[in-house]
């Protein structure tokens, strides 16, 4: 893969609900700089010529938000 630029931001907020228990919320933004970087490559093999073809796969969304909740016990 060629070098690329990407910035991911994440914020965690933790709060306790008792002894030994922890809850929290995570807010994340993936690819804040809106770069069209390849995420992976699709590989195809042609049997006739014995040739591999590589084609980059990019995300259609430029910024991908995420919210998650976690509970540790």
PyMOL Python script that loads the backbone (N, CA, C, O; Angstrom):
from pymol import cmd

cmd.read_pdbstr("""\
ATOM      1  N   UNK A   1       0.846  -1.173   0.000  1.00  0.00           N
ATOM      2  CA  UNK A   1       0.000   0.000   0.000  1.00  0.00           C
ATOM      3  C   UNK A   1       0.895   1.242   0.000  1.00  0.00           C
ATOM      4  O   UNK A   1       1.921   1.277   0.680  1.00  0.00           O
ATOM      5  N   UNK A   2       0.501   2.244  -0.760  1.00  0.00           N
ATOM      6  CA  UNK A   2       1.271   3.487  -0.770  1.00  0.00           C
ATOM      7  C   UNK A   2       1.041   4.279   0.521  1.00  0.00           C
ATOM      8  O   UNK A   2       0.047   4.057   1.213  1.00  0.00           O
ATOM      9  N   UNK A   3       1.949   5.193   0.848  1.00  0.00           N
ATOM     10  CA  UNK A   3       1.741   6.042   2.029  1.00  0.00           C
ATOM     11  C   UNK A   3       0.486   6.900   1.867  1.00  0.00           C
ATOM     12  O   UNK A   3       0.154   7.315   0.757  1.00  0.00           O
ATOM     13  N   UNK A   4      -0.198   7.159   2.953  1.00  0.00           N
ATOM     14  CA  UNK A   4      -1.414   7.965   2.878  1.00  0.00           C
ATOM     15  C   UNK A   4      -1.577   8.788   4.151  1.00  0.00           C
ATOM     16  O   UNK A   4      -0.887   8.567   5.147  1.00  0.00           O
ATOM     17  N   UNK A   5      -2.494   9.730   4.097  1.00  0.00           N
ATOM     18  CA  UNK A   5      -2.766  10.616   5.223  1.00  0.00           C
ATOM     19  C   UNK A   5      -4.166  10.349   5.748  1.00  0.00           C
ATOM     20  O   UNK A   5      -5.125  10.268   4.980  1.00  0.00           O
ATOM     21  N   UNK A   6      -4.276  10.211   7.072  1.00  0.00           N
ATOM     22  CA  UNK A   6      -5.583  10.004   7.696  1.00  0.00           C
ATOM     23  C   UNK A   6      -5.498  10.479   9.134  1.00  0.00           C
ATOM     24  O   UNK A   6      -4.477  10.295   9.796  1.00  0.00           O
ATOM     25  N   UNK A   7      -6.565  11.087   9.616  1.00  0.00           N
ATOM     26  CA  UNK A   7      -6.628  11.532  11.003  1.00  0.00           C
ATOM     27  C   UNK A   7      -7.894  10.979  11.630  1.00  0.00           C
ATOM     28  O   UNK A   7      -8.993  11.201  11.121  1.00  0.00           O
ATOM     29  N   UNK A   8      -7.743  10.258  12.737  1.00  0.00           N
ATOM     30  CA  UNK A   8      -8.870   9.713  13.492  1.00  0.00           C
ATOM     31  C   UNK A   8      -8.915  10.410  14.845  1.00  0.00           C
ATOM     32  O   UNK A   8      -7.883  10.580  15.495  1.00  0.00           O
ATOM     33  N   UNK A   9     -10.113  10.814  15.268  1.00  0.00           N
ATOM     34  CA  UNK A   9     -10.294  11.447  16.571  1.00  0.00           C
ATOM     35  C   UNK A   9     -11.231  10.603  17.425  1.00  0.00           C
ATOM     36  O   UNK A   9     -12.189  10.017  16.920  1.00  0.00           O
ATOM     37  N   UNK A  10     -10.949  10.547  18.711  1.00  0.00           N
ATOM     38  CA  UNK A  10     -11.761   9.738  19.610  1.00  0.00           C
ATOM     39  C   UNK A  10     -11.815  10.389  20.982  1.00  0.00           C
ATOM     40  O   UNK A  10     -10.817  10.926  21.462  1.00  0.00           O
ATOM     41  N   UNK A  11     -13.000  10.340  21.622  1.00  0.00           N
ATOM     42  CA  UNK A  11     -13.193  10.864  22.967  1.00  0.00           C
ATOM     43  C   UNK A  11     -13.898   9.792  23.782  1.00  0.00           C
ATOM     44  O   UNK A  11     -14.912   9.240  23.355  1.00  0.00           O
ATOM     45  N   UNK A  12     -13.353   9.501  24.961  1.00  0.00           N
ATOM     46  CA  UNK A  12     -13.960   8.532  25.883  1.00  0.00           C
ATOM     47  C   UNK A  12     -14.464   9.259  27.120  1.00  0.00           C
ATOM     48  O   UNK A  12     -13.798  10.154  27.641  1.00  0.00           O
ATOM     49  N   UNK A  13     -15.629   8.875  27.579  1.00  0.00           N
ATOM     50  CA  UNK A  13     -16.170   9.381  28.835  1.00  0.00           C
ATOM     51  C   UNK A  13     -16.521   8.172  29.697  1.00  0.00           C
ATOM     52  O   UNK A  13     -17.396   7.383  29.341  1.00  0.00           O
ATOM     53  N   UNK A  14     -15.839   8.030  30.828  1.00  0.00           N
ATOM     54  CA  UNK A  14     -16.063   6.895  31.729  1.00  0.00           C
ATOM     55  C   UNK A  14     -16.758   7.361  32.992  1.00  0.00           C
ATOM     56  O   UNK A  14     -16.500   8.458  33.486  1.00  0.00           O
ATOM     57  N   UNK A  15     -17.634   6.531  33.507  1.00  0.00           N
ATOM     58  CA  UNK A  15     -18.282   6.805  34.780  1.00  0.00           C
ATOM     59  C   UNK A  15     -18.487   5.485  35.516  1.00  0.00           C
ATOM     60  O   UNK A  15     -18.754   4.454  34.898  1.00  0.00           O
ATOM     61  N   UNK A  16     -18.362   5.524  36.837  1.00  0.00           N
ATOM     62  CA  UNK A  16     -18.463   4.327  37.670  1.00  0.00           C
ATOM     63  C   UNK A  16     -19.874   4.182  38.210  1.00  0.00           C
ATOM     64  O   UNK A  16     -20.528   5.165  38.558  1.00  0.00           O
ATOM     65  N   UNK A  17     -20.329   2.944  38.274  1.00  0.00           N
ATOM     66  CA  UNK A  17     -21.671   2.637  38.789  1.00  0.00           C
ATOM     67  C   UNK A  17     -21.619   1.771  40.029  1.00  0.00           C
ATOM     68  O   UNK A  17     -22.615   1.143  40.389  1.00  0.00           O
ATOM     69  N   UNK A  18     -20.498   1.730  40.674  1.00  0.00           N
ATOM     70  CA  UNK A  18     -20.365   0.913  41.877  1.00  0.00           C
ATOM     71  C   UNK A  18     -18.968   0.331  41.951  1.00  0.00           C
ATOM     72  O   UNK A  18     -18.153   0.534  41.051  1.00  0.00           O
ATOM     73  N   UNK A  19     -18.692  -0.393  43.026  1.00  0.00           N
ATOM     74  CA  UNK A  19     -17.351  -0.965  43.167  1.00  0.00           C
ATOM     75  C   UNK A  19     -17.081  -2.045  42.115  1.00  0.00           C
ATOM     76  O   UNK A  19     -17.847  -2.997  41.967  1.00  0.00           O
ATOM     77  N   UNK A  20     -15.990  -1.874  41.403  1.00  0.00           N
ATOM     78  CA  UNK A  20     -15.606  -2.875  40.403  1.00  0.00           C
ATOM     79  C   UNK A  20     -16.356  -2.793  39.093  1.00  0.00           C
ATOM     80  O   UNK A  20     -16.148  -3.632  38.217  1.00  0.00           O
ATOM     81  N   UNK A  21     -17.220  -1.811  38.931  1.00  0.00           N
ATOM     82  CA  UNK A  21     -17.979  -1.678  37.675  1.00  0.00           C
ATOM     83  C   UNK A  21     -17.615  -0.354  37.012  1.00  0.00           C
ATOM     84  O   UNK A  21     -17.384   0.652  37.682  1.00  0.00           O
ATOM     85  N   UNK A  22     -17.571  -0.377  35.716  1.00  0.00           N
ATOM     86  CA  UNK A  22     -17.252   0.831  34.971  1.00  0.00           C
ATOM     87  C   UNK A  22     -18.077   0.858  33.683  1.00  0.00           C
ATOM     88  O   UNK A  22     -18.160  -0.141  32.968  1.00  0.00           O
ATOM     89  N   UNK A  23     -18.672   1.990  33.402  1.00  0.00           N
ATOM     90  CA  UNK A  23     -19.419   2.194  32.168  1.00  0.00           C
ATOM     91  C   UNK A  23     -18.774   3.351  31.429  1.00  0.00           C
ATOM     92  O   UNK A  23     -18.052   4.156  32.016  1.00  0.00           O
ATOM     93  N   UNK A  24     -19.041   3.424  30.147  1.00  0.00           N
ATOM     94  CA  UNK A  24     -18.477   4.533  29.399  1.00  0.00           C
ATOM     95  C   UNK A  24     -19.064   4.647  28.009  1.00  0.00           C
ATOM     96  O   UNK A  24     -19.694   3.725  27.491  1.00  0.00           O
ATOM     97  N   UNK A  25     -18.836   5.808  27.423  1.00  0.00           N
ATOM     98  CA  UNK A  25     -19.283   6.097  26.061  1.00  0.00           C
ATOM     99  C   UNK A  25     -18.071   6.569  25.268  1.00  0.00           C
ATOM    100  O   UNK A  25     -17.238   7.316  25.780  1.00  0.00           O
ATOM    101  N   UNK A  26     -17.980   6.132  24.026  1.00  0.00           N
ATOM    102  CA  UNK A  26     -16.903   6.528  23.134  1.00  0.00           C
ATOM    103  C   UNK A  26     -17.499   7.180  21.895  1.00  0.00           C
ATOM    104  O   UNK A  26     -18.398   6.624  21.264  1.00  0.00           O
ATOM    105  N   UNK A  27     -16.996   8.358  21.550  1.00  0.00           N
ATOM    106  CA  UNK A  27     -17.371   9.055  20.315  1.00  0.00           C
ATOM    107  C   UNK A  27     -16.131   9.107  19.433  1.00  0.00           C
ATOM    108  O   UNK A  27     -15.070   9.535  19.888  1.00  0.00           O
ATOM    109  N   UNK A  28     -16.248   8.676  18.174  1.00  0.00           N
ATOM    110  CA  UNK A  28     -15.100   8.638  17.280  1.00  0.00           C
ATOM    111  C   UNK A  28     -15.458   9.201  15.912  1.00  0.00           C
ATOM    112  O   UNK A  28     -16.599   9.101  15.462  1.00  0.00           O
ATOM    113  N   UNK A  29     -14.473   9.787  15.266  1.00  0.00           N
ATOM    114  CA  UNK A  29     -14.558  10.217  13.874  1.00  0.00           C
ATOM    115  C   UNK A  29     -13.375   9.616  13.134  1.00  0.00           C
ATOM    116  O   UNK A  29     -12.222   9.808  13.521  1.00  0.00           O
ATOM    117  N   UNK A  30     -13.672   8.887  12.066  1.00  0.00           N
ATOM    118  CA  UNK A  30     -12.664   8.223  11.263  1.00  0.00           C
ATOM    119  C   UNK A  30     -12.412   9.040  10.002  1.00  0.00           C
ATOM    120  O   UNK A  30     -13.368   9.426   9.329  1.00  0.00           O
ATOM    121  N   UNK A  31     -11.173   9.311   9.668  1.00  0.00           N
ATOM    122  CA  UNK A  31     -10.769  10.026   8.457  1.00  0.00           C
ATOM    123  C   UNK A  31     -11.296  11.468   8.449  1.00  0.00           C
ATOM    124  O   UNK A  31     -12.011  11.869   7.531  1.00  0.00           O
ATOM    125  N   UNK A  32     -10.943  12.225   9.463  1.00  0.00           N
ATOM    126  CA  UNK A  32     -11.405  13.607   9.612  1.00  0.00           C
ATOM    127  C   UNK A  32     -10.894  14.497   8.481  1.00  0.00           C
ATOM    128  O   UNK A  32     -11.544  15.485   8.140  1.00  0.00           O
ATOM    129  N   UNK A  33      -9.751  14.171   7.898  1.00  0.00           N
ATOM    130  CA  UNK A  33      -9.173  14.994   6.828  1.00  0.00           C
ATOM    131  C   UNK A  33      -9.847  14.767   5.469  1.00  0.00           C
ATOM    132  O   UNK A  33      -9.497  15.436   4.497  1.00  0.00           O
ATOM    133  N   UNK A  34     -10.792  13.851   5.385  1.00  0.00           N
ATOM    134  CA  UNK A  34     -11.581  13.571   4.160  1.00  0.00           C
ATOM    135  C   UNK A  34     -10.718  13.155   2.972  1.00  0.00           C
ATOM    136  O   UNK A  34     -11.017  13.530   1.838  1.00  0.00           O
ATOM    137  N   UNK A  35      -9.680  12.406   3.205  1.00  0.00           N
ATOM    138  CA  UNK A  35      -8.834  11.907   2.125  1.00  0.00           C
ATOM    139  C   UNK A  35      -9.463  10.655   1.514  1.00  0.00           C
ATOM    140  O   UNK A  35     -10.083   9.859   2.218  1.00  0.00           O
ATOM    141  N   UNK A  36      -9.301  10.488   0.221  1.00  0.00           N
ATOM    142  CA  UNK A  36      -9.807   9.309  -0.481  1.00  0.00           C
ATOM    143  C   UNK A  36      -8.706   8.248  -0.552  1.00  0.00           C
ATOM    144  O   UNK A  36      -8.204   7.946  -1.634  1.00  0.00           O
ATOM    145  N   UNK A  37      -8.337   7.692   0.584  1.00  0.00           N
ATOM    146  CA  UNK A  37      -7.282   6.693   0.661  1.00  0.00           C
ATOM    147  C   UNK A  37      -7.838   5.307   0.381  1.00  0.00           C
ATOM    148  O   UNK A  37      -8.978   5.019   0.745  1.00  0.00           O
ATOM    149  N   UNK A  38      -7.051   4.434  -0.265  1.00  0.00           N
ATOM    150  CA  UNK A  38      -7.505   3.054  -0.428  1.00  0.00           C
ATOM    151  C   UNK A  38      -7.527   2.329   0.918  1.00  0.00           C
ATOM    152  O   UNK A  38      -6.576   2.428   1.693  1.00  0.00           O
ATOM    153  N   UNK A  39      -8.601   1.608   1.192  1.00  0.00           N
ATOM    154  CA  UNK A  39      -8.723   0.859   2.437  1.00  0.00           C
ATOM    155  C   UNK A  39      -8.097  -0.525   2.306  1.00  0.00           C
ATOM    156  O   UNK A  39      -7.509  -1.043   3.255  1.00  0.00           O
ATOM    157  N   UNK A  40      -8.229  -1.113   1.133  1.00  0.00           N
ATOM    158  CA  UNK A  40      -7.679  -2.434   0.855  1.00  0.00           C
ATOM    159  C   UNK A  40      -7.596  -2.603  -0.652  1.00  0.00           C
ATOM    160  O   UNK A  40      -8.080  -1.754  -1.401  1.00  0.00           O
ATOM    161  N   UNK A  41      -7.001  -3.666  -1.091  1.00  0.00           N
ATOM    162  CA  UNK A  41      -6.913  -3.963  -2.515  1.00  0.00           C
ATOM    163  C   UNK A  41      -7.646  -5.255  -2.820  1.00  0.00           C
ATOM    164  O   UNK A  41      -7.554  -6.227  -2.070  1.00  0.00           O
ATOM    165  N   UNK A  42      -8.368  -5.259  -3.917  1.00  0.00           N
ATOM    166  CA  UNK A  42      -9.011  -6.472  -4.409  1.00  0.00           C
ATOM    167  C   UNK A  42      -8.039  -7.139  -5.370  1.00  0.00           C
ATOM    168  O   UNK A  42      -7.514  -6.493  -6.277  1.00  0.00           O
ATOM    169  N   UNK A  43      -7.800  -8.421  -5.174  1.00  0.00           N
ATOM    170  CA  UNK A  43      -6.858  -9.161  -5.999  1.00  0.00           C
ATOM    171  C   UNK A  43      -7.633 -10.156  -6.853  1.00  0.00           C
ATOM    172  O   UNK A  43      -8.427 -10.948  -6.345  1.00  0.00           O
ATOM    173  N   UNK A  44      -7.387 -10.100  -8.166  1.00  0.00           N
ATOM    174  CA  UNK A  44      -7.992 -11.055  -9.096  1.00  0.00           C
ATOM    175  C   UNK A  44      -6.878 -11.769  -9.839  1.00  0.00           C
ATOM    176  O   UNK A  44      -5.882 -11.155 -10.220  1.00  0.00           O
ATOM    177  N   UNK A  45      -7.048 -13.059 -10.042  1.00  0.00           N
ATOM    178  CA  UNK A  45      -6.062 -13.860 -10.752  1.00  0.00           C
ATOM    179  C   UNK A  45      -6.676 -14.373 -12.045  1.00  0.00           C
ATOM    180  O   UNK A  45      -7.729 -15.011 -12.022  1.00  0.00           O
ATOM    181  N   UNK A  46      -6.038 -14.104 -13.155  1.00  0.00           N
ATOM    182  CA  UNK A  46      -6.497 -14.610 -14.455  1.00  0.00           C
ATOM    183  C   UNK A  46      -5.722 -15.879 -14.775  1.00  0.00           C
ATOM    184  O   UNK A  46      -4.493 -15.865 -14.842  1.00  0.00           O
ATOM    185  N   UNK A  47      -6.441 -16.970 -14.970  1.00  0.00           N
ATOM    186  CA  UNK A  47      -5.804 -18.259 -15.216  1.00  0.00           C
ATOM    187  C   UNK A  47      -5.119 -18.316 -16.582  1.00  0.00           C
ATOM    188  O   UNK A  47      -4.092 -18.977 -16.735  1.00  0.00           O
ATOM    189  N   UNK A  48      -5.682 -17.630 -17.567  1.00  0.00           N
ATOM    190  CA  UNK A  48      -5.121 -17.696 -18.912  1.00  0.00           C
ATOM    191  C   UNK A  48      -3.690 -17.163 -18.964  1.00  0.00           C
ATOM    192  O   UNK A  48      -2.793 -17.842 -19.462  1.00  0.00           O
ATOM    193  N   UNK A  49      -3.476 -15.959 -18.456  1.00  0.00           N
ATOM    194  CA  UNK A  49      -2.152 -15.354 -18.521  1.00  0.00           C
ATOM    195  C   UNK A  49      -1.355 -15.508 -17.237  1.00  0.00           C
ATOM    196  O   UNK A  49      -0.177 -15.153 -17.197  1.00  0.00           O
ATOM    197  N   UNK A  50      -1.962 -16.017 -16.210  1.00  0.00           N
ATOM    198  CA  UNK A  50      -1.282 -16.146 -14.923  1.00  0.00           C
ATOM    199  C   UNK A  50      -0.923 -14.792 -14.336  1.00  0.00           C
ATOM    200  O   UNK A  50       0.151 -14.616 -13.761  1.00  0.00           O
ATOM    201  N   UNK A  51      -1.849 -13.817 -14.489  1.00  0.00           N
ATOM    202  CA  UNK A  51      -1.572 -12.451 -14.067  1.00  0.00           C
ATOM    203  C   UNK A  51      -2.478 -12.074 -12.899  1.00  0.00           C
ATOM    204  O   UNK A  51      -3.665 -12.398 -12.892  1.00  0.00           O
ATOM    205  N   UNK A  52      -1.909 -11.392 -11.921  1.00  0.00           N
ATOM    206  CA  UNK A  52      -2.675 -10.846 -10.815  1.00  0.00           C
ATOM    207  C   UNK A  52      -3.064  -9.407 -11.137  1.00  0.00           C
ATOM    208  O   UNK A  52      -2.243  -8.640 -11.639  1.00  0.00           O
ATOM    209  N   UNK A  53      -4.298  -9.042 -10.855  1.00  0.00           N
ATOM    210  CA  UNK A  53      -4.757  -7.667 -11.006  1.00  0.00           C
ATOM    211  C   UNK A  53      -5.068  -7.120  -9.624  1.00  0.00           C
ATOM    212  O   UNK A  53      -5.739  -7.776  -8.827  1.00  0.00           O
ATOM    213  N   UNK A  54      -4.581  -5.917  -9.338  1.00  0.00           N
ATOM    214  CA  UNK A  54      -4.833  -5.252  -8.071  1.00  0.00           C
ATOM    215  C   UNK A  54      -5.660  -4.011  -8.339  1.00  0.00           C
ATOM    216  O   UNK A  54      -5.284  -3.180  -9.166  1.00  0.00           O
ATOM    217  N   UNK A  55      -6.789  -3.875  -7.646  1.00  0.00           N
ATOM    218  CA  UNK A  55      -7.607  -2.670  -7.777  1.00  0.00           C
ATOM    219  C   UNK A  55      -7.923  -2.150  -6.367  1.00  0.00           C
ATOM    220  O   UNK A  55      -8.378  -2.908  -5.510  1.00  0.00           O
ATOM    221  N   UNK A  56      -7.678  -0.846  -6.131  1.00  0.00           N
ATOM    222  CA  UNK A  56      -7.922  -0.296  -4.790  1.00  0.00           C
ATOM    223  C   UNK A  56      -9.409  -0.168  -4.489  1.00  0.00           C
ATOM    224  O   UNK A  56     -10.209   0.105  -5.384  1.00  0.00           O
ATOM    225  N   UNK A  57      -9.772  -0.365  -3.237  1.00  0.00           N
ATOM    226  CA  UNK A  57     -11.152  -0.191  -2.769  1.00  0.00           C
ATOM    227  C   UNK A  57     -11.143   0.990  -1.810  1.00  0.00           C
ATOM    228  O   UNK A  57     -10.385   1.009  -0.839  1.00  0.00           O
ATOM    229  N   UNK A  58     -11.991   1.976  -2.088  1.00  0.00           N
ATOM    230  CA  UNK A  58     -12.073   3.174  -1.264  1.00  0.00           C
ATOM    231  C   UNK A  58     -13.455   3.262  -0.645  1.00  0.00           C
ATOM    232  O   UNK A  58     -14.426   2.731  -1.185  1.00  0.00           O
ATOM    233  N   UNK A  59     -13.535   3.945   0.508  1.00  0.00           N
ATOM    234  CA  UNK A  59     -14.824   4.188   1.157  1.00  0.00           C
ATOM    235  C   UNK A  59     -15.591   5.260   0.392  1.00  0.00           C
ATOM    236  O   UNK A  59     -14.992   6.216  -0.099  1.00  0.00           O
ATOM    237  N   UNK A  60     -16.883   5.114   0.288  1.00  0.00           N
ATOM    238  CA  UNK A  60     -17.722   6.145  -0.325  1.00  0.00           C
ATOM    239  C   UNK A  60     -17.908   7.327   0.620  1.00  0.00           C
ATOM    240  O   UNK A  60     -18.009   8.470   0.176  1.00  0.00           O
ATOM    241  N   UNK A  61     -17.954   7.051   1.927  1.00  0.00           N
ATOM    242  CA  UNK A  61     -18.071   8.113   2.919  1.00  0.00           C
ATOM    243  C   UNK A  61     -16.697   8.694   3.201  1.00  0.00           C
ATOM    244  O   UNK A  61     -15.720   7.954   3.314  1.00  0.00           O
ATOM    245  N   UNK A  62     -16.614   9.995   3.313  1.00  0.00           N
ATOM    246  CA  UNK A  62     -15.325  10.597   3.617  1.00  0.00           C
ATOM    247  C   UNK A  62     -15.051  10.584   5.116  1.00  0.00           C
ATOM    248  O   UNK A  62     -13.946  10.232   5.530  1.00  0.00           O
ATOM    249  N   UNK A  63     -16.025  10.959   5.939  1.00  0.00           N
ATOM    250  CA  UNK A  63     -15.887  10.920   7.398  1.00  0.00           C
ATOM    251  C   UNK A  63     -16.871   9.891   7.929  1.00  0.00           C
ATOM    252  O   UNK A  63     -18.043   9.886   7.555  1.00  0.00           O
ATOM    253  N   UNK A  64     -16.386   9.025   8.800  1.00  0.00           N
ATOM    254  CA  UNK A  64     -17.229   7.959   9.338  1.00  0.00           C
ATOM    255  C   UNK A  64     -17.352   8.133  10.850  1.00  0.00           C
ATOM    256  O   UNK A  64     -16.383   7.898  11.573  1.00  0.00           O
ATOM    257  N   UNK A  65     -18.528   8.542  11.346  1.00  0.00           N
ATOM    258  CA  UNK A  65     -18.707   8.711  12.798  1.00  0.00           C
ATOM    259  C   UNK A  65     -19.039   7.381  13.476  1.00  0.00           C
ATOM    260  O   UNK A  65     -19.556   6.457  12.847  1.00  0.00           O
ATOM    261  N   UNK A  66     -18.733   7.307  14.766  1.00  0.00           N
ATOM    262  CA  UNK A  66     -18.999   6.094  15.529  1.00  0.00           C
ATOM    263  C   UNK A  66     -19.305   6.469  16.975  1.00  0.00           C
ATOM    264  O   UNK A  66     -18.653   7.339  17.553  1.00  0.00           O
ATOM    265  N   UNK A  67     -20.308   5.799  17.554  1.00  0.00           N
ATOM    266  CA  UNK A  67     -20.646   5.948  18.965  1.00  0.00           C
ATOM    267  C   UNK A  67     -20.746   4.547  19.556  1.00  0.00           C
ATOM    268  O   UNK A  67     -21.408   3.677  18.992  1.00  0.00           O
ATOM    269  N   UNK A  68     -20.093   4.333  20.682  1.00  0.00           N
ATOM    270  CA  UNK A  68     -20.183   3.021  21.325  1.00  0.00           C
ATOM    271  C   UNK A  68     -20.335   3.185  22.835  1.00  0.00           C
ATOM    272  O   UNK A  68     -19.924   4.191  23.414  1.00  0.00           O
ATOM    273  N   UNK A  69     -20.929   2.182  23.449  1.00  0.00           N
ATOM    274  CA  UNK A  69     -21.148   2.135  24.895  1.00  0.00           C
ATOM    275  C   UNK A  69     -20.467   0.874  25.404  1.00  0.00           C
ATOM    276  O   UNK A  69     -20.576  -0.181  24.777  1.00  0.00           O
ATOM    277  N   UNK A  70     -19.773   0.964  26.521  1.00  0.00           N
ATOM    278  CA  UNK A  70     -19.164  -0.229  27.088  1.00  0.00           C
ATOM    279  C   UNK A  70     -19.463  -0.351  28.574  1.00  0.00           C
ATOM    280  O   UNK A  70     -19.709   0.636  29.268  1.00  0.00           O
ATOM    281  N   UNK A  71     -19.432  -1.588  29.034  1.00  0.00           N
ATOM    282  CA  UNK A  71     -19.717  -1.899  30.436  1.00  0.00           C
ATOM    283  C   UNK A  71     -18.717  -2.962  30.879  1.00  0.00           C
ATOM    284  O   UNK A  71     -18.679  -4.060  30.322  1.00  0.00           O
ATOM    285  N   UNK A  72     -17.916  -2.634  31.874  1.00  0.00           N
ATOM    286  CA  UNK A  72     -16.964  -3.587  32.442  1.00  0.00           C
ATOM    287  C   UNK A  72     -17.458  -4.024  33.806  1.00  0.00           C
ATOM    288  O   UNK A  72     -17.864  -3.192  34.618  1.00  0.00           O
ATOM    289  N   UNK A  73     -17.427  -5.318  34.062  1.00  0.00           N
ATOM    290  CA  UNK A  73     -17.842  -5.820  35.369  1.00  0.00           C
ATOM    291  C   UNK A  73     -16.926  -6.926  35.809  1.00  0.00           C
ATOM    292  O   UNK A  73     -17.107  -7.485  36.891  1.00  0.00           O
TER     293      UNK A  73
END
""", "prot")
cmd.dss("prot")
cmd.show_as("cartoon", "prot")
cmd.util.cbc("prot")
cmd.orient("prot")
